[in-house]
Amino acid sequence: MTTNPVHVRLRMDPDERLAAAVGGVARFFADNAGLANELILELQSSVLSACRRCFGLHHSGTPCDVAFHRLPDRIEMELFLPAEEAPADKGHLAWPGVDEVHCETRGASAVLRLTKFVPPSPDAD
């Protein structure tokens, strides 16, 4: 298991069929963090659902960025929708297997951040 921060950034069209790539990265990060298989699948499914929801709200046709961050205590996924504002119902967003959901407008993009807290690695000392 890695203890160093790892970052992956994807750029893709807001096409629901491409959400599987984002789910694959979520699965890799969760597996690498040592999560149990049922938690991995739950997180992967929630990331796919979040992507589908956001892609459905994206109307500009410009590519979206997705950033993954593996930090010692958590996994973060940020989905950037250019030329969009954060949805008005942002306070009601929740997905199983995700510990925190944060939605904001950053610059000229709506940003959805999903956070999964993970136990520290035994070799993190």
C-alpha positions in Angstrom: 0.0 0.0 0.0 1.3 3.4 -0.9 1.8 6.1 1.8 2.8 8.8 -0.7 0.2 11.1 -2.2 -0.8 9.9 -5.7 -2.7 12.1 -8.2 -4.5 11.2 -11.4 -6.3 13.6 -13.7 -8.5 12.6 -16.6 -10.1 14.9 -19.3 -13.2 13.5 -21.1 -16.3 14.4 -22.9 -19.4 14.4 -20.6 -20.5 11.1 -22.0 -22.1 8.7 -19.6 -20.3 5.8 -21.4 -17.0 7.2 -20.3 -17.9 7.2 -16.7 -16.7 3.6 -16.5 -13.1 4.9 -16.8 -13.7 7.1 -13.8 -15.1 4.1 -11.9 -12.1 2.1 -12.8 -9.8 4.7 -11.3 -11.9 4.8 -8.2 -11.7 1.0 -7.9 -7.9 1.1 -8.3 -7.5 3.8 -5.6 -9.8 2.0 -3.2 -8.1 -1.4 -3.7 -4.7 0.3 -3.3 -6.0 1.8 0.0 -6.8 -1.7 1.3 -10.5 -1.4 1.5 -12.7 -4.5 1.7 -14.1 -5.7 -1.7 -17.7 -4.7 -0.7 -16.5 -1.1 0.1 -14.6 -1.0 -3.1 -17.7 -1.9 -5.2 -19.8 0.5 -3.2 -17.4 3.4 -3.8 -17.0 2.5 -7.5 -20.8 2.4 -7.9 -21.2 5.8 -6.2 -18.5 7.4 -8.3 -20.3 6.2 -11.4 -23.6 7.6 -10.2 -22.1 10.9 -9.3 -20.5 11.1 -12.8 -23.8 10.3 -14.5 -25.6 12.9 -12.5 -23.0 15.6 -13.3 -22.7 14.7 -16.9 -26.5 15.0 -17.2 -26.3 18.6 -15.8 -23.4 19.6 -18.1 -24.7 21.6 -21.1 -21.7 23.4 -22.6 -20.3 20.3 -24.4 -16.8 21.1 -23.3 -14.7 18.3 -21.8 -14.8 17.7 -18.1 -11.8 17.1 -15.8 -11.8 14.4 -13.1 -9.0 14.5 -10.5 -8.2 11.7 -8.1 -6.1 12.3 -5.0 -4.8 9.5 -2.7 -3.7 11.0 0.5 -2.6 9.1 3.6 -6.1 9.3 5.3 -8.5 9.6 2.3 -9.3 9.3 -1.4 -10.8 12.3 -3.1 -12.4 12.5 -6.5 -13.1 16.0 -7.9 -15.3 16.4 -11.0 -15.0 19.7 -12.8 -17.8 20.9 -15.1 -16.6 23.9 -17.1 -18.9 26.8 -17.7 -21.4 25.5 -15.1 -22.5 26.6 -11.6 -22.9 24.2 -8.7 -26.4 22.8 -8.6 -28.9 24.5 -6.2 -29.6 21.2 -4.4 -26.0 20.6 -3.5 -26.8 20.2 0.2 -28.8 17.1 -0.5 -26.1 15.1 -2.4 -25.1 11.8 -0.8 -23.9 8.4 -2.1 -23.3 5.1 -0.3 -19.7 4.5 0.5 -18.8 8.2 0.3 -18.0 9.9 3.6 -18.2 13.5 2.4 -19.8 15.2 -0.6 -18.9 18.8 -1.3 -20.2 20.9 -4.2 -19.0 24.4 -5.1 -18.4 26.8 -7.9 -14.7 27.3 -8.4 -13.7 29.9 -11.0 -15.9 29.2 -14.1 -16.6 25.5 -13.2 -18.9 23.6 -10.9 -16.8 21.2 -8.8 -18.1 18.1 -7.1 -15.8 16.5 -4.6 -16.4 13.0 -3.1 -14.2 12.0 -0.1 -13.7 8.5 1.3 -11.7 8.3 4.5 -9.4 5.3 4.7 -7.6 3.8 7.7 -3.9 4.5 7.9 -1.6 2.0 6.3 0.3 -0.2 8.9 3.6 0.7 7.1 2.8 4.5 7.2 5.3 5.0 10.1 
